[in-house]
Amino acid sequence: MDWTREIDGYCERLGPHYWAEPVNAITNVAFLIAALVMYFRIRGQAMPLAMLLVCILAAIGIGSYLFHTHARVWAAVADVTPILLYILVYIFAINRDVWGLTLWPALGLTALFFPYSAATVPLFRQVPGIADSAGYAPVALLIALYAVLLRRRAPDTARGLAIGAGILVLSITFRSIDMSACAALPVGTHFIWHILNGLMLGWMIEVYRCHVLRTRVAEPKPNWHCATGCQEARHDSAMWPW
């Protein structure tokens, strides 16, 4: 593999230089803002998986920035690897803390994402207009499936997941029309994917955070002082802080 091969796959990029995609590069700050907001919302609440997701969210912003400035194969790997890690960690977190599975079943169900993705990505590639975004469409479908399956067990969490799936579908739409919108909008629409994805990934962490707090209200743990968090879980209704 040629790790230094240039990649030109976006409307805004017109050449090989560093700032060939200034809007696509700068809008990655959306991921960093979302990570910062969620860091302060999670800090002190003893949620290691949520904090890990925050760190990965920040890494997504950095990796995507590198890709939209360097636009080479190695930068593409730096872009997609944190996204995959975020997906796997989030699925594990939901399996363990929402479905209540123990470690190995939660890990096993998480590992099924790979065959699920292998089976569904080719199908989504057949859908007109989203071929370039087919790798992300199965994620939106999976979130929606979890929302449906959890609607009785954890209705508030299911509602939050459904909102996340909806935001991701909108985000994928803007990613998919980037090149076709090029004539009307010279910068393309990929930058909107960044903004919506930053919002969506932060929201998904918030959904998980609020589920954990609601669980702690229902089943208080002896060494957990969560008066503020529990109050927030009851009255904040998991609303995004922006």
N, C-alpha and C positions, 0 to 999 in steps of 0.2 A: 504494500500500500504506500502511495506517495502522500506522506503526511503534510507536505507543503503545497499540494495542488490547490489552486484557487477555485473558489466556488462562487458562482454568480447566479443566485436564484431568486432575487427580489427586485421589485420595480425600482426602488430608490437607487440601487447600486448601478453606477454608470462607468466605473473604472476600478482598478486594483488598489488605489491608494487608501490609507488608513481611514480618512473621514469621508469615504464614498457613500456611507449610509448614516449621516449625522442624526436624523430623526429616529431611525431604528435603533441606533446606538444609545442615544440619550434617554429614550423612553424606557430603557431597562431600569431606570431609577424607580419605576413603579414597583418592581420586585423588592428593592431595598427598602422603600418606604413601608411596604406591607410587612416585611420582616421586622422592621424597627417597631412598628405599631404593635405587632403581635408579641414581640419580645417583652414590651412593657406590660402587656395584658397578662402574660403568662408568668412573668418573673415572681418568684416567691410562692408559687402555687404547687410546687412539687409535681411537675408534669414533665418528666424527662423526654418522653416521646414527642410531646408538643414542642419542646425546646429544640429537639433535634430537627423537627420539620421547619422551624424558624431558621435554623442554620442552613439547611438545604435550600430554603427559599432564597436566602441571600446568595448562596452559591449559584442558583439558577440565574439571578440577575447578572452576576459577574461573568458566568460562562456565556450567556447570551450577548453581553457586551463585547467579549473577546471575539465571538463569531461575527458580529456585525461590524467590527473594525478590521480584523485580520482576514476574515472570510477564507479560511483554509481548512483542510481536513482536520487537522489537530484541534482547531478552534471549534469545529462542528462537534467533535467528541466532547469537548469541554462544555458545550451547550446542552447536548442531549443527556449526558450522564447524570447530572443532578436532577433532571426531570424524571428520569427512570427511578432514581433513588427515592424521590419524593413520593411517587406513586406507590412503590413497594412498602415504604414505611407507613404511609397513610392507610393502605389496605390492612397491613398488620395491626395498626392501632385500632381500626374499626373492628377487625375480627376479634381482637383480644378484649377491648374495653367496652364495646357496644354489644357484640354478640356473646361476650363472656367466655370465649374459648381459652383453653390453657395454651401454653407456649407452643408445643409441637403441632397441634391442630391448627392454630392460628398461622404458624409458619407454612404449614402444608397448603392451607387454603390460599395463602399469599402467593406461593410458588405457582399456583394454577393460573396466575396472570399471564405467564409466558405462553402456555398452549392456547389460552383464551385469545391472546393478542395475535398469535400466529394464525389462528382460525378466522378471526374477524377482520384483520387488516386487509387481506385480499378481497373480501366482500365489500368493504367500504371503498376500495379502489375502483370498484365498478360503478359507484354512485357519481353521476355527472357533476363536475365542478369541485369535488373535494379530494381528487386523487393525491395531490401533494400533502394533504393534511390527514390522509387515511390512518396514519399512525396514532393520531390523537383521538379520532372519533370513537374507538372502542372504550377509551377512558370515560368519555361522557356517557356512553351507554351503560358502563359498569356502575357509575355513580347513580344513575337513574334506577338501575336494577336494585341496588342496595336501598335506595329510598323507598321503593315499592315494598321490598321484603321487610323493611323495618317500620312500616307505617303503623303497625299495631304495637309492636314491642317498644318503640321509642319514637312516638309521633313527632315531637319537636325536632329531634335529630334528623328524622326522615325528611321533614320539611326543609331543614337547612341543606341537606344533601341535594334535594330536588332543585333548590335555588342555585346551588353550585353547578349542577349539571346544566341548568338553563344558561348560566353565564358562560360556561365553557362552550356550549353549542353556538352562542352568539360570537364568542371569541374565534372559534374555528371558522365561522362564516367569513369574518374579516380576513383571516389568514388565507383562506382559499381564494378570495377574489382579488388578492393583491396585484397579480399580473394583469388580470382582465380590466382592472380599474385604472391601469397605468396611464392610459391616454387622457382620461378625465382628471386624474389626480397624480401628478408627477412623483410624489413621494410614496404613492401606493397606500395600502391599508394595513401593512404588516405591523406598523407601530401601534395600531389599535389592539391587535392581538396581545402585545406586551402589556398595555394598560389594563385590559380586561383580565388577562391572566394573572397579573399581580393582585388585582382585586379578588379574583376567584380563589387563588391559592391561599391568600390571607383569610378569606372567608371560611374556607374549608378547615383551617386550623381553629378558627373561632367556633365553628360547629362542634368540633371534637372537644375543645376546651370546655364549652358549656355543657356538653353531655357528661364529661367527667365531674364537673361541679354538681350537676343535678344528681348524679349517682352518689356523691359524697353527702348530699343533703339527705337522701333516702336511707343511706347506710353509713352513718357517721363512724369515722375511725378514731380510735382512742387518742392518738397523738396528733390529730389534725385540727388546727384552729382555723376554721373557715367561715367565721361569721360574715366577713365582708364578701367573700367569694360566694357563699350560699345566698346571701341577700341579692347579689348580682345575678346569680343563676335564676332566681325566682322572678326578678323584676326587670332585668335587662333584656330578657327574651332573645339572647344571642345576637343582638343587633350589631352590625358592623360599625366600628367607632367613628368612621368618617361621616 
